[in-house]
């Protein structure tokens, strides 16, 4: 402000400086909040080193579905969405090579969508397999599978 009779009244220059500061501060706050939110939301995992295709995948009994284990940089969860075709199968998650049945060991019904959240720590490796009766057919088809990192 300039000294004088109107010392308490800001000049246009002062007003413009304050508005510019507030706009810059708001933009920076928006950038910070956007970065924070991007760390807290679900992100697609569609890495071709994990799976070259994500639809109509044919696998053998207990064969790993993923070419390489799924890993995340920070503790969180990996969400697996899967639909198998034609016949039921049990789903198995492998974390660092140790397997456990999903869906309380019950068959996943054919042509239905199932969603599982698997908690992982940094450097944990996740893979997935299907267990099914292979007496008459040694393979099963996964209609689609999707992965998301969930925070």
Backbone bond lengths (Angstrom), bond angles and torsions (degrees), N, CA, C in turn:
res aa  C-N    CA-C-N  psi(-1)  N-CA   C-N-CA  omega(-1)  CA-C   N-CA-C  phi
1 X - - - 1.447 - - 1.509 109.15 -
2 X 1.289 114.37 151.21 1.450 119.97 -179.61 1.521 109.14 -95.82
3 X 1.314 114.47 144.38 1.465 119.40 179.08 1.522 109.36 -73.34
4 X 1.279 115.15 149.94 1.456 119.01 178.03 1.508 109.66 147.71
5 X 1.348 114.73 -164.86 1.457 120.01 -177.31 1.529 112.18 -62.04
6 X 1.318 118.32 -33.32 1.463 121.88 -177.12 1.532 110.72 -104.22
7 X 1.329 118.11 43.01 1.460 122.59 -175.81 1.524 112.48 -62.18
8 X 1.325 118.79 -27.22 1.464 121.25 -178.65 1.524 112.98 -85.33
9 X 1.293 118.12 -8.54 1.454 122.19 -179.06 1.517 108.25 -99.91
10 X 1.360 117.28 120.79 1.462 118.71 -178.95 1.530 110.76 -69.53
11 X 1.296 114.34 149.03 1.461 119.57 176.59 1.525 109.05 -79.54
12 X 1.317 115.33 167.19 1.460 120.21 176.73 1.522 110.15 -60.91
13 X 1.310 115.83 -36.84 1.462 121.19 178.51 1.527 110.87 -62.24
14 X 1.341 116.92 -43.04 1.467 121.28 177.38 1.532 110.59 -63.59
15 X 1.310 116.31 -44.08 1.472 121.36 -179.74 1.523 110.31 -61.78
16 X 1.325 116.13 -44.83 1.458 120.18 178.66 1.531 111.36 -61.74
17 X 1.319 117.22 -39.35 1.465 121.07 179.56 1.531 110.68 -64.57
18 X 1.324 116.65 -42.72 1.469 120.55 179.22 1.530 110.24 -65.54
19 X 1.320 118.12 -44.73 1.465 121.83 179.34 1.532 109.69 -62.33
20 X 1.316 117.48 -43.36 1.469 121.04 178.09 1.519 111.46 -60.25
21 X 1.328 116.78 -42.80 1.462 120.99 178.77 1.533 110.64 -63.11
22 X 1.322 116.86 -44.94 1.468 120.76 -179.28 1.526 111.30 -64.17
23 X 1.337 116.77 -40.92 1.467 120.10 178.59 1.533 111.07 -64.34
24 X 1.323 116.40 -43.40 1.460 120.49 179.12 1.521 109.86 -65.09
25 X 1.304 117.28 -42.75 1.464 121.88 179.01 1.529 110.80 -62.53
26 X 1.330 117.23 -41.72 1.461 121.76 178.89 1.523 110.49 -64.73
27 X 1.329 117.46 -42.24 1.463 120.96 179.41 1.524 110.43 -63.72
28 X 1.331 116.87 -42.07 1.463 120.02 178.26 1.523 110.88 -65.05
29 X 1.320 117.28 -40.78 1.460 121.55 178.02 1.523 109.78 -62.40
30 X 1.320 116.68 -41.86 1.459 120.48 178.59 1.531 110.82 -62.78
31 X 1.324 117.69 -42.03 1.463 121.09 178.27 1.524 110.64 -63.10
32 X 1.310 117.14 -42.27 1.465 121.11 179.60 1.522 110.67 -64.39
33 X 1.330 116.92 -45.71 1.468 120.37 179.88 1.530 111.42 -65.20
34 X 1.315 117.54 -38.93 1.461 121.08 177.66 1.527 110.31 -62.69
35 X 1.319 117.49 -43.39 1.468 121.31 178.34 1.523 110.71 -63.66
36 X 1.326 116.80 -41.59 1.465 120.45 179.13 1.525 110.77 -64.52
37 X 1.313 117.42 -44.23 1.455 120.68 -179.61 1.525 112.06 -65.53
38 X 1.321 116.99 -36.61 1.462 119.12 179.85 1.521 111.04 -64.68
39 X 1.319 117.95 -24.57 1.459 121.84 176.20 1.519 111.96 -79.96
40 X 1.319 117.68 -16.69 1.456 121.35 -173.66 1.520 114.33 -105.16
41 X 1.308 117.28 -0.90 1.457 118.65 -173.83 1.527 111.35 -110.21
42 X 1.297 114.97 173.86 1.451 122.37 179.95 1.528 110.21 -75.54
43 X 1.328 115.75 135.86 1.455 121.31 179.22 1.523 110.15 -126.66
44 X 1.307 115.87 136.91 1.458 121.58 179.15 1.530 110.70 -66.06
45 X 1.334 115.60 139.43 1.466 121.35 170.46 1.521 105.71 -114.01
46 X 1.306 117.03 110.90 1.462 120.80 -179.80 1.525 108.57 -140.63
47 X 1.314 114.80 59.11 1.450 123.33 -176.53 1.534 109.01 -88.88
48 X 1.314 117.51 124.68 1.465 120.36 -177.66 1.530 112.53 -70.17
49 X 1.338 118.50 -14.15 1.465 119.22 173.88 1.527 110.79 -77.41
50 X 1.324 116.92 -19.54 1.467 121.36 176.03 1.522 109.76 -84.52
51 X 1.326 115.86 -44.44 1.468 122.10 -176.18 1.517 107.31 -153.36
52 X 1.330 119.19 117.84 1.470 119.39 -179.53 1.529 112.92 -68.37
53 X 1.322 117.70 -30.18 1.464 121.85 175.86 1.525 108.24 -132.12
54 X 1.321 116.15 157.64 1.472 120.98 -175.43 1.529 112.02 -122.07
55 X 1.320 117.85 3.13 1.460 123.00 178.29 1.520 109.38 -132.29
56 X 1.341 115.19 150.36 1.467 122.41 176.10 1.528 112.39 49.53
57 X 1.308 115.40 59.89 1.464 123.13 -177.88 1.528 108.17 -99.65
58 X 1.304 116.86 126.49 1.457 121.19 176.89 1.529 108.79 -99.99
59 X 1.347 116.46 126.32 1.464 120.87 179.28 1.525 109.98 -131.93
60 X 1.324 114.84 156.40 1.464 121.92 175.22 1.530 108.96 -90.01
61 X 1.302 115.31 164.13 1.462 121.55 178.30 1.531 109.88 -55.89
62 X 1.325 115.71 128.39 1.470 125.55 177.50 1.530 114.11 63.73
63 X 1.322 118.22 10.11 1.465 122.10 176.63 1.529 109.14 -76.72
64 X 1.331 118.58 134.51 1.465 119.30 177.12 1.531 111.44 -58.68
65 X 1.314 116.10 133.77 1.462 121.15 179.93 1.526 110.32 -75.81
66 X 1.323 117.08 -35.18 1.455 121.32 -177.05 1.524 109.93 -95.93
67 X 1.330 116.80 136.90 1.461 122.36 178.68 1.526 110.72 -65.01
68 X 1.320 115.91 -37.59 1.461 123.50 176.92 1.513 108.04 -131.45
69 X 1.319 116.14 151.23 1.458 119.85 179.97 1.519 111.35 -63.82
70 X 1.316 115.30 146.97 1.458 122.65 175.17 1.518 107.35 -81.31
71 X 1.330 116.49 130.65 1.468 120.82 178.93 1.524 108.45 -133.40
72 X 1.339 115.62 148.75 1.464 120.42 175.70 1.524 108.80 -125.39
73 X 1.321 115.80 153.34 1.463 121.23 -173.98 1.528 113.16 -77.23
74 X 1.351 116.79 -31.53 1.462 120.56 -178.50 1.515 108.92 -124.54
75 X 1.324 116.19 157.30 1.464 119.91 177.76 1.522 109.33 -56.93
76 X 1.311 116.25 135.50 1.457 122.03 -179.13 1.514 109.16 -179.85
77 X 1.312 116.37 -154.80 1.454 120.93 178.85 1.515 110.34 -129.53
78 X 1.310 115.03 152.27 1.457 120.99 170.35 1.520 105.99 -110.48
79 X 1.310 115.80 125.52 1.465 122.29 178.12 1.526 107.99 -95.11
80 X 1.323 114.90 124.71 1.463 121.74 177.31 1.519 107.56 -108.26
81 X 1.311 117.48 122.56 1.462 123.13 173.33 1.523 106.20 -113.13
82 X 1.329 116.30 127.34 1.457 119.34 -174.33 1.518 111.47 -143.01
83 X 1.319 115.18 145.03 1.459 123.02 173.08 1.523 106.97 -134.71
84 X 1.326 116.21 123.05 1.459 119.75 177.58 1.519 109.58 -103.22
85 X 1.320 115.37 153.49 1.465 121.00 -176.09 1.527 110.70 -100.37
86 X 1.314 114.61 150.01 1.470 125.21 164.19 1.522 117.98 70.87
87 X 1.332 119.69 -42.84 1.469 117.96 -176.70 1.520 110.86 -149.06
88 X 1.325 116.31 158.71 1.463 119.90 -176.81 1.528 112.85 -73.25
89 X 1.324 114.92 157.98 1.463 121.99 176.85 1.525 108.87 -156.31
90 X 1.311 115.84 155.86 1.460 121.30 173.60 1.526 108.58 -91.96
91 X 1.315 116.40 142.63 1.464 121.79 179.27 1.524 109.33 -99.33
92 X 1.313 115.39 139.24 1.458 121.70 178.64 1.529 108.49 -126.99
93 X 1.325 116.01 129.17 1.465 121.34 174.06 1.520 107.86 -102.52
94 X 1.327 115.78 135.89 1.457 121.61 176.25 1.523 107.97 -114.64
95 X 1.330 116.38 119.69 1.464 121.55 174.98 1.524 106.27 -113.42
96 X 1.317 115.27 116.90 1.468 122.16 -177.26 1.526 111.68 53.14
97 X 1.333 116.26 38.26 1.456 121.83 175.81 1.521 115.75 87.87
98 X 1.329 118.33 -12.42 1.466 121.07 178.45 1.518 109.31 -94.17
99 X 1.333 115.88 126.87 1.458 120.29 -174.97 1.511 113.73 -101.33
100 X 1.326 115.06 152.14 1.464 122.57 175.38 1.521 108.30 -149.44
101 X 1.343 115.24 139.48 1.457 119.03 176.57 1.515 109.89 -67.67
102 X 1.318 115.60 143.75 1.461 122.80 175.33 1.526 107.34 -100.74
103 X 1.331 117.07 170.39 1.464 122.00 177.18 1.533 110.72 57.83
104 X 1.324 116.55 39.63 1.474 124.52 -178.01 1.519 112.77 48.48
105 X 1.311 116.78 32.52 1.452 121.89 177.31 1.518 114.58 76.14
106 X 1.331 116.49 5.80 1.466 120.88 179.43 1.522 109.94 -84.55
107 X 1.331 114.76 151.78 1.464 119.53 177.58 1.519 111.33 -61.95
108 X 1.317 115.28 144.26 1.460 121.04 168.15 1.529 105.27 -83.35
109 X 1.306 116.96 125.05 1.465 120.70 179.94 1.528 110.09 -69.20
110 X 1.313 115.39 142.80 1.461 120.26 178.45 1.518 110.51 -65.31
111 X 1.324 115.38 146.91 1.473 123.45 176.37 1.528 113.69 65.26
112 X 1.328 117.31 19.98 1.473 121.95 178.02 1.526 109.27 -119.90
113 X 1.314 115.88 149.72 1.461 120.95 178.53 1.521 109.26 -90.37
114 X 1.323 116.30 132.66 1.458 122.84 174.81 1.521 107.94 -124.07
115 X 1.330 115.90 142.61 1.459 121.50 -179.23 1.522 107.98 -129.13
116 X 1.334 115.69 130.14 1.458 121.97 -179.75 1.524 109.40 -129.91
117 X 1.328 116.66 139.25 1.461 122.27 172.63 1.525 107.89 -107.54
118 X 1.330 116.55 125.23 1.459 121.96 -179.27 1.527 108.28 -116.89
119 X 1.342 117.51 115.40 1.465 119.36 178.84 1.529 111.24 -70.85
120 X 1.319 115.84 137.53 1.458 121.39 178.82 1.519 110.23 -134.52
121 X 1.321 115.12 147.91 1.455 122.00 171.08 1.529 108.04 -99.34
122 X 1.331 117.60 164.20 1.463 118.95 176.66 1.529 110.08 -55.01
123 X 1.319 115.96 139.74 1.467 124.50 179.01 1.523 114.59 72.55
124 X 1.340 118.80 1.16 1.461 120.04 169.98 1.520 108.17 -70.59
125 X 1.314 116.34 146.03 1.458 121.11 176.24 1.523 109.59 -113.14
126 X 1.336 116.97 130.89 1.459 122.82 -179.25 1.521 109.80 -113.97
127 X 1.330 115.36 133.11 1.454 119.65 169.97 1.518 107.38 -135.64
128 X 1.302 116.69 177.30 1.450 122.30 -168.30 1.519 108.21 -148.61
129 X 1.332 117.04 142.52 1.467 120.90 177.44 1.525 108.79 -146.00
130 X 1.323 115.21 167.14 1.459 121.76 177.65 1.527 109.34 -121.27
131 X 1.321 115.33 140.61 1.454 122.91 177.19 1.526 107.17 -115.66
132 X 1.319 116.76 124.63 1.467 120.56 -176.00 1.522 109.33 -152.79
133 X 1.305 116.13 165.56 1.459 122.18 177.02 1.527 108.19 -72.50
134 X 1.328 115.84 114.02 1.470 119.47 -177.74 1.532 112.09 -107.79
135 X 1.327 116.22 24.67 1.460 120.51 180.00 1.521 111.92 -60.41
136 X 1.321 117.40 -48.13 1.471 121.19 -176.62 1.522 114.11 -100.71
137 X 1.306 116.94 -19.45 1.461 120.65 -178.72 1.521 107.63 -145.82
138 X 1.318 117.41 123.37 1.471 120.93 -173.38 1.523 113.93 -86.13
139 X 1.332 117.50 -1.75 1.468 120.35 178.75 1.518 110.25 -130.25
140 X 1.306 113.96 163.12 1.460 121.92 174.70 1.524 106.96 -136.21
141 X 1.324 116.90 151.90 1.460 121.24 -179.07 1.527 110.27 -106.84
142 X 1.327 114.52 129.58 1.464 121.41 171.14 1.528 105.54 -92.39
143 X 1.335 116.77 117.64 1.475 119.65 -179.85 1.521 110.33 -62.86
144 X 1.335 115.26 -45.95 1.463 119.85 174.10 1.509 109.26 -160.49
145 X 1.315 113.97 155.83 1.466 121.59 174.90 1.520 107.18 -141.36
146 X 1.298 116.89 139.25 1.465 122.34 179.67 1.523 108.49 -131.64
147 X 1.318 115.70 146.92 1.464 122.49 177.18 1.517 109.37 -126.57
148 X 1.325 115.09 138.85 1.459 120.42 172.17 1.518 108.58 -137.02
149 X 1.314 115.15 143.62 1.452 120.47 170.45 1.516 106.74 -88.42
150 X 1.330 115.64 126.28 1.463 121.10 -175.26 1.528 108.56 -113.84
151 X 1.310 115.21 132.84 1.478 120.33 175.72 1.503 109.65 -118.02
